Amino acid sequence: MATQTDQEYLSDVKQEYQYGFHDNVEAVFKAEKGLNHAVIDQISDHKNEPDWMRKFRHEALDIFFAKPEVTWGADLSGIDYDDIYYYLKPSAGAEKNWDDVPESIKNTFERLGIPEAERKFLAGVGAQYDSEVVYHSLREEWEKIGVIFQDMDTGLR
């Protein structure tokens, strides 16, 4: 349960979250709404995940459903878990060149205040948008010394 001090602090936070926006990006794949085993199967099928990962996700969902909703933090009782898309794939795959990332996704990074110069400096990272990595470029010096850095889907295979 939140303490009185926590509640006072939270009541003082009246400004709107400056990054609280969404973009209307056309996803190349969107799982059904809801948090259930059928959605897990749909996502696992789409991602071509190994059976052990699918089983792990099903077990995790069962644990989530068996646990009581937490009461020590924010009030979560208003969340309708069946009215959420848990997986959206915004592009066909992770691009290795920033210029190849779809314009609508680049615009989101602009709105978040990540300037192009900084993105180019961070050329050895991955950028995630919605449920997927949309940009991934490993610095040459890392490759030369054998560093392996992959997104989760590639790593699972």
C-alpha positions, -999 to 999 in steps of 0.1 A, spaced: 0 0 0 14 34 -8 23 55 22 7 89 28 40 105 18 39 87 -15 3 97 -21 11 134 -13 41 132 -37 20 117 -64 -8 142 -60 18 170 -66 26 155 -100 1 174 -120 19 180 -153 10 158 -182 36 133 -192 54 150 -221 60 117 -240 24 106 -236 16 104 -273 10 76 -298 15 73 -335 -8 57 -360 18 34 -375 4 6 -396 17 -26 -381 28 -54 -404 14 -78 -378 -8 -72 -348 -18 -100 -324 -54 -101 -312 -63 -80 -281 -62 -97 -248 -40 -116 -223 -47 -153 -228 -32 -185 -240 -46 -182 -275 -28 -148 -279 4 -164 -266 1 -191 -293 -6 -165 -320 25 -145 -310 47 -176 -307 35 -189 -341 42 -155 -357 77 -153 -342 84 -189 -350 96 -194 -314 109 -227 -301 85 -249 -281 104 -243 -248 98 -206 -251 61 -210 -259 58 -233 -228 77 -208 -207 53 -180 -218 22 -202 -210 36 -210 -175 43 -174 -168 8 -164 -178 -6 -191 -155 15 -177 -126 3 -141 -135 -33 -152 -133 -28 -171 -101 -13 -142 -82 -34 -115 -66 -32 -80 -80 -5 -60 -62 -17 -33 -38 16 -18 -27 19 5 -57 -3 23 -80 -40 13 -83 -41 -12 -111 -78 -22 -107 -88 0 -137 -66 -19 -162 -86 -40 -187 -60 -65 -196 -83 -78 -224 -84 -44 -241 -46 -42 -248 -26 -53 -278 4 -72 -264 23 -76 -296 26 -53 -326 53 -57 -353 57 -22 -368 81 -32 -397 93 -62 -416 125 -65 -396 154 -47 -379 172 -24 -403 210 -21 -403 210 14 -417 190 42 -400 181 56 -435 161 24 -441 139 27 -410 103 38 -419 98 75 -418 69 72 -393 91 54 -368 119 79 -373 94 106 -365 87 90 -331 124 92 -322 123 128 -332 93 135 -309 111 118 -281 139 143 -285 166 119 -297 184 140 -323 198 124 -355 234 132 -345 229 112 -313 212 83 -331 242 82 -355 266 83 -325 247 53 -310 253 33 -342 261 2 -321 228 -3 -305 193 -15 -312 162 6 -312 129 -10 -302 95 3 -313 64 -13 -299 71 -50 -297 101 -53 -321 136 -41 -327 134 -18 -357 170 -8 -360 201 -28 -351 237 -20 -360 267 -34 -343 298 -13 -342 326 -28 -363 351 -28 -334 327 -50 -314 324 -74 -343 362 -76 -346 366 -88 -310 338 -113 -312 310 -95 -293 276 -111 -302 247 -87 -297 213 -99 -311 177 -91 -305 158 -117 -284 140 -133 -314 173 -140 -332 189 -151 -300 162 -177 -294 169 -193 -327 
